[in-house]
Amino acid sequence: MNFIVFGHFTQTGVEKVMNVKECVLKMDTLVRSVGGKVRDLYYTLGTYDFVAFIEAPDEKGMLKAMMEVAKFGMMRTETLIAVPAKETAQIIKT
């Protein structure tokens, strides 16, 4: 399954900005621990501080990984399930 994660750094995250790379590596490790993979990560300007594109086997594994990420206290996330356009076209046809 594909997921899009929008993230905000918390005040703690901003204060420890030098550890952002470490935090992102922990997120990658946690996602891998549930059988997933962080495909891409972008730091952004505007509404969100970063956007991650993640593959994971299922929603339960992704939920577990994101709950563990929340324990860091450095970021808040909003996670969306992303369905590829080709799959959506097939769903609509049936």
Secondary structure, 3 states (H helix, E strand, C coil): CEEEEEEEECHHHHHCHHHHHHHHHHHHHHHHHCCCEEEEEEECCCCCCEEEEEECCCHHHHHHHHHHHHCCCCEEEEEEEECCHHHHHHHHHC
